[in-house]
Amino acid sequence: MKLVLLTIGLLALAFAGIAIKIWTQKDGKFAGTCASQSPFLNKGGEPCGMCGKLPEEQECRNESSTLQ
C-alpha cells in the first residue's frame, strides 16, 4: 500500500511540475520543442517534421504548427 501511495504522489508531483511550467511560459509554449534542436535525435541535419525548421535556424518557420 505504501508503494502505491508513493507512486501516486510522485506522479501527482510530476503533473504539477509540468502544469506549473506551462502556466509560467509565455502563451503556454515550450522552448526548443523541435527535434531538429537535438543532436542526438537529428544526426543527419534533417528539417523538423512539424514546422520544417532546419537545425541552424532559431525560430520555427510555422508558428501555428507548434504545440500549444
C-alpha positions as YAML, in Angstrom:
chain: A
units: angstrom
residues:
- id: 1
  name: MET
  ca: [0.00, 0.00, 0.00]
- id: 2
  name: LYS
  ca: [2.87, 2.38, 0.80]
- id: 3
  name: LEU
  ca: [4.33, 1.79, -2.66]
- id: 4
  name: VAL
  ca: [1.02, 2.64, -4.35]
- id: 5
  name: LEU
  ca: [0.67, 5.87, -2.36]
- id: 6
  name: LEU
  ca: [4.29, 6.81, -3.09]
- id: 7
  name: THR
  ca: [3.78, 6.16, -6.81]
- id: 8
  name: ILE
  ca: [0.58, 8.24, -6.90]
- id: 9
  name: GLY
  ca: [2.33, 11.04, -5.00]
- id: 10
  name: LEU
  ca: [5.28, 11.11, -7.39]
- id: 11
  name: LEU
  ca: [3.01, 11.11, -10.44]
- id: 12
  name: ALA
  ca: [0.97, 13.97, -8.96]
- id: 13
  name: LEU
  ca: [4.18, 15.90, -8.33]
- id: 14
  name: ALA
  ca: [5.31, 15.36, -11.93]
- id: 15
  name: PHE
  ca: [1.97, 16.53, -13.34]
- id: 16
  name: ALA
  ca: [2.02, 19.58, -11.06]
- id: 17
  name: GLY
  ca: [5.53, 20.45, -12.25]
- id: 18
  name: ILE
  ca: [4.52, 20.25, -15.90]
- id: 19
  name: ALA
  ca: [1.39, 22.31, -15.23]
- id: 20
  name: ILE
  ca: [3.43, 24.99, -13.45]
- id: 21
  name: LYS
  ca: [5.93, 25.11, -16.34]
- id: 22
  name: ILE
  ca: [3.12, 25.55, -18.88]
- id: 23
  name: TRP
  ca: [1.45, 28.18, -16.70]
- id: 24
  name: THR
  ca: [4.65, 30.22, -16.34]
- id: 25
  name: GLN
  ca: [5.69, 30.09, -20.02]
- id: 26
  name: LYS
  ca: [4.52, 32.81, -22.37]
- id: 27
  name: ASP
  ca: [1.43, 31.54, -24.24]
- id: 28
  name: GLY
  ca: [1.99, 28.08, -22.69]
- id: 29
  name: LYS
  ca: [4.67, 27.17, -25.24]
- id: 30
  name: PHE
  ca: [7.75, 25.12, -24.51]
- id: 31
  name: ALA
  ca: [11.02, 26.44, -25.92]
- id: 32
  name: GLY
  ca: [13.02, 24.27, -28.28]
- id: 33
  name: THR
  ca: [10.40, 21.60, -28.95]
- id: 34
  name: CYS
  ca: [11.62, 20.92, -32.50]
- id: 35
  name: ALA
  ca: [13.54, 17.67, -32.84]
- id: 36
  name: SER
  ca: [15.99, 19.48, -35.09]
- id: 37
  name: GLN
  ca: [17.46, 21.17, -31.99]
- id: 38
  name: SER
  ca: [18.71, 17.89, -30.52]
- id: 39
  name: PRO
  ca: [21.94, 16.50, -31.99]
- id: 40
  name: PHE
  ca: [21.03, 13.09, -30.52]
- id: 41
  name: LEU
  ca: [17.74, 12.91, -32.45]
- id: 42
  name: ASN
  ca: [18.87, 14.63, -35.64]
- id: 43
  name: LYS
  ca: [22.28, 13.34, -36.64]
- id: 44
  name: GLY
  ca: [21.75, 13.92, -40.37]
- id: 45
  name: GLY
  ca: [20.67, 17.57, -40.15]
- id: 46
  name: GLU
  ca: [17.13, 16.94, -41.47]
- id: 47
  name: PRO
  ca: [14.45, 19.63, -41.05]
- id: 48
  name: CYS
  ca: [11.79, 19.37, -38.34]
- id: 49
  name: GLY
  ca: [8.83, 17.20, -39.35]
- id: 50
  name: MET
  ca: [6.32, 19.60, -37.76]
- id: 51
  name: CYS
  ca: [7.43, 23.01, -38.99]
- id: 52
  name: GLY
  ca: [10.26, 22.41, -41.47]
- id: 53
  name: LYS
  ca: [12.84, 24.29, -39.37]
- id: 54
  name: LEU
  ca: [16.48, 23.47, -40.13]
- id: 55
  name: PRO
  ca: [18.92, 22.83, -37.23]
- id: 56
  name: GLU
  ca: [20.78, 26.11, -37.80]
- id: 57
  name: GLU
  ca: [17.58, 28.21, -37.61]
- id: 58
  name: GLN
  ca: [16.45, 29.71, -34.31]
- id: 59
  name: GLU
  ca: [12.68, 30.11, -34.78]
- id: 60
  name: CYS
  ca: [10.03, 27.75, -36.10]
- id: 61
  name: ARG
  ca: [9.01, 28.52, -39.65]
- id: 62
  name: ASN
  ca: [5.32, 27.98, -38.98]
- id: 63
  name: GLU
  ca: [4.21, 29.30, -35.58]
- id: 64
  name: SER
  ca: [0.72, 27.80, -35.94]
- id: 65
  name: SER
  ca: [2.16, 24.28, -36.05]
- id: 66
  name: THR
  ca: [3.87, 24.47, -32.65]
- id: 67
  name: LEU
  ca: [2.36, 22.55, -29.76]
- id: 68
  name: GLN
  ca: [0.13, 24.59, -27.51]
...
